[in-house]
Amino acid sequence: MEPHELLNWNRRGLIPGPKESESSFLARCSHSKSITSQTLFDISPDWVHIQYSKQGLRFWEGGCTWIEENQTKIQLHPSLLKNKTHFGYTGQEMLTHELVHAVRSAFDEPIFEEMLAYQTSSSPLRRFWGPLVRTPKESLIGVLAILSFTLLSFFEPFYFLAMTSLLTLCGFAILRLFHAQRQFKRALNNISKLVSKERLLSFLLHLSDQEIRRFSHTATDIVSYAHEMAKTSLRWQQIIASYFN
């Protein structure tokens, strides 16, 4: 594939997944017709369908991304259409958050994706604490666990067990978050030595969990790793064409 084609796909936020074949990527690109102008970091994913509906959303969810075979949709809570907030989130913040998931629709990398999505937030607190829960499934399990432990705590024989279980669950999630945030920050610092600040986050959109962890250790082998991977990886060919040339 020609570098100018890879550059064009990248500008539109069309990124090959780590395990996606070239034919599958090209088929996905061919179905990604321009619909509307959206901005995410320094790219413009103009092919994402956006709809406002409560259907299928849990009461605490302001939005979600639906990935289908030939179409990626972002669903937002209708209240956000009326310039209101949903649990403190504005419509624009929720939209850019979900655009990260849409752009990474060919990825299955749950460790750092929420971290990337929360980088769109203007709130430092949300950028740090937002990725405490990594997936919608974890979110549901967490809510059910908190409700269950809270109910059990009203019954004296189960109070100690319920409180201990709740504190253990919260402690595990917090320790996991601190560890991941530390790795993410180190990777950002190392990659910033090679990529301009304006393009840093869009560069990270291309990376797998394993690569972010790898780059958190050192910046010295990133370029050599990129060129080695580009021999067989369309994703890394796109990265080189877009960020290293």
Rosetta blueprint (number, residue, H / E / L):
1 M L
2 E L
3 P H
4 H H
5 E H
6 L H
7 L H
8 N H
9 W H
10 N H
11 R H
12 R L
13 G L
14 L L
15 I L
16 P L
17 G L
18 P L
19 K L
20 E L
21 S L
22 E H
23 S H
24 S H
25 F H
26 L H
27 A H
28 R H
29 C H
30 S H
31 H L
32 S L
33 K L
34 S L
35 I L
36 T L
37 S L
38 Q L
39 T L
40 L E
41 F L
42 D L
43 I E
44 S L
45 P L
46 D L
47 W L
48 V L
49 H E
50 I E
51 Q E
52 Y E
53 S L
54 K L
55 Q L
56 G L
57 L L
58 R L
59 F L
60 W L
61 E L
62 G L
63 G E
64 C E
65 T E
66 W E
67 I E
68 E L
69 E L
70 N L
71 Q L
72 T E
73 K E
74 I E
75 Q E
76 L E
77 H L
78 P H
79 S H
80 L H
81 L H
82 K H
83 N L
84 K L
85 T L
86 H E
87 F L
88 G L
89 Y E
90 T L
91 G H
92 Q H
93 E H
94 M H
95 L H
96 T H
97 H H
98 E H
99 L H
100 V H
101 H H
102 A H
103 V H
104 R L
105 S L
106 A L
107 F L
108 D L
109 E L
110 P H
111 I H
112 F H
113 E H
114 E H
115 M H
116 L H
117 A H
118 Y H
119 Q L
120 T L
121 S L
122 S L
123 S L
124 P H
125 L H
126 R H
127 R H
128 F H
129 W H
130 G H
131 P H
132 L H
133 V L
134 R L
135 T L
136 P H
137 K H
138 E H
139 S H
140 L H
141 I H
142 G H
143 V H
144 L H
145 A H
146 I H
147 L H
148 S H
149 F H
150 T H
151 L H
152 L H
153 S L
154 F L
155 F L
156 E H
157 P H
158 F H
159 Y H
160 F H
161 L H
162 A H
163 M H
164 T H
165 S H
166 L H
167 L H
168 T H
169 L H
170 C H
171 G H
172 F H
173 A H
174 I H
175 L H
176 R H
177 L H
178 F H
179 H H
180 A H
181 Q H
182 R H
183 Q H
184 F H
185 K H
186 R H
187 A H
188 L H
189 N H
190 N H
191 I H
192 S L
193 K L
194 L L
195 V L
196 S L
197 K H
198 E H
199 R H
200 L H
201 L H
202 S H
203 F H
204 L H
205 L L
206 H L
207 L L
208 S L
209 D H
210 Q H
211 E H
212 I H
213 R H
214 R H
215 F H
216 S L
217 H L
218 T L
219 A L
220 T L
221 D L
222 I H
223 V H
224 S H
225 Y H
226 A H
227 H H
228 E H
229 M H
230 A L
231 K L
232 T L
233 S L
234 L H
235 R H
236 W H
237 Q H
238 Q H
239 I H
240 I H
241 A H
242 S H
243 Y H
244 F H
245 N L
